[in-house]
């Protein structure tokens, strides 16, 4: 869909993953904990799934799972990602020792 995006190797490719769990391990407990992870896909597949290359962007705590209300929790993250996609941010490339717009 965006072939020019894939041409620059410095562009950041991210995956979003979520999973919920019961923090107390008790099936009768109604409390839930949901993690939202951003995974960097620029690395090889065997490296991008390592824990140190995943970013925990948020935790959703509550008495029950978010279900359809997850968009309320994800909206600040989506706004930040849209800012990154639209305007970009200036970052430093340590290999080439230059600033560029990510």
C-alpha positions as CSV (number, residue, x, y, z in Angstrom):
1,X,0.0,0.0,0.0
2,X,2.9,2.3,0.7
3,X,5.9,1.1,-1.4
4,X,8.0,4.2,-0.7
5,X,7.8,3.5,3.0
6,X,9.5,0.1,2.6
7,X,12.4,1.5,0.6
8,X,14.0,3.3,3.5
9,X,15.6,0.8,5.9
10,X,15.4,3.3,8.8
11,X,11.6,3.4,8.8
12,X,10.1,1.7,11.8
13,X,7.8,-1.2,11.3
14,X,5.7,-2.0,14.4
15,X,3.3,-4.8,15.3
16,X,0.7,-4.4,18.1
17,X,-0.2,-7.3,20.3
18,X,-2.4,-7.7,23.3
19,X,-3.2,-10.4,25.8
20,X,-5.1,-10.6,29.0
21,X,-4.6,-12.6,32.1
22,X,-5.9,-13.1,35.6
23,X,-3.1,-11.7,37.9
24,X,-4.1,-13.8,40.9
25,X,-4.4,-17.2,39.1
26,X,-7.8,-17.8,40.7
27,X,-10.5,-18.7,38.2
28,X,-13.2,-17.2,40.5
29,X,-11.5,-13.8,40.5
30,X,-13.0,-11.3,38.1
31,X,-10.0,-9.0,38.1
32,X,-8.1,-8.8,34.8
33,X,-4.8,-7.4,33.5
34,X,-4.2,-6.7,29.8
35,X,-0.8,-5.9,28.3
36,X,-0.4,-3.9,25.1
37,X,2.9,-4.6,23.4
38,X,4.6,-3.0,20.4
39,X,6.9,-5.3,18.5
40,X,9.7,-4.0,16.3
41,X,9.5,-5.8,13.0
42,X,12.7,-4.3,11.5
43,X,14.7,-7.1,13.1
44,X,14.9,-10.7,11.8
45,X,12.0,-12.9,12.9
46,X,14.1,-14.8,15.4
47,X,15.2,-11.6,17.1
48,X,12.0,-9.5,17.0
49,X,10.2,-11.8,19.4
50,X,12.9,-11.5,22.1
51,X,11.7,-9.7,25.2
52,X,14.2,-6.9,25.1
53,X,13.0,-5.8,21.6
54,X,9.3,-5.6,22.7
55,X,7.9,-2.4,24.1
56,X,5.3,-2.6,26.8
57,X,3.2,0.5,25.8
58,X,0.4,0.1,28.4
59,X,-1.3,-2.1,31.0
60,X,-5.1,-2.1,31.2
61,X,-6.2,-3.0,34.7
62,X,-9.8,-3.6,35.7
63,X,-12.4,-5.7,37.3
64,X,-13.1,-7.4,33.9
65,X,-11.7,-7.6,30.4
66,X,-12.0,-4.4,28.2
67,X,-13.9,-6.2,25.3
68,X,-15.3,-3.5,23.0
69,X,-14.1,-0.7,25.2
70,X,-10.5,-1.4,24.4
71,X,-10.6,1.5,21.9
72,X,-10.9,4.0,24.8
73,X,-7.7,2.7,26.2
74,X,-5.9,2.5,22.9
75,X,-6.8,6.0,21.6
76,X,-3.7,7.8,23.2
77,X,-1.4,5.2,21.7
78,X,-3.1,5.5,18.3
79,X,-2.8,9.3,18.4
80,X,0.9,9.0,19.1
81,X,1.4,6.5,16.3
82,X,-0.6,8.8,13.9
83,X,1.7,11.7,14.9
84,X,4.7,9.5,14.1
85,X,3.3,8.5,10.8
86,X,2.2,12.0,9.7
87,X,4.7,14.6,11.0
88,X,7.4,12.2,12.2
89,X,10.0,13.0,14.8
90,X,13.6,13.9,14.5
91,X,16.0,11.2,15.6
92,X,19.7,10.6,15.4
93,X,21.2,7.8,13.2
94,X,24.3,6.7,15.2
95,X,25.7,4.7,12.4
96,X,25.8,7.5,9.8
97,X,26.0,10.2,12.5
98,X,23.2,12.3,11.1
99,X,19.7,13.4,12.2
100,X,16.7,12.3,10.1
101,X,12.9,12.4,10.3
102,X,11.5,9.1,11.5
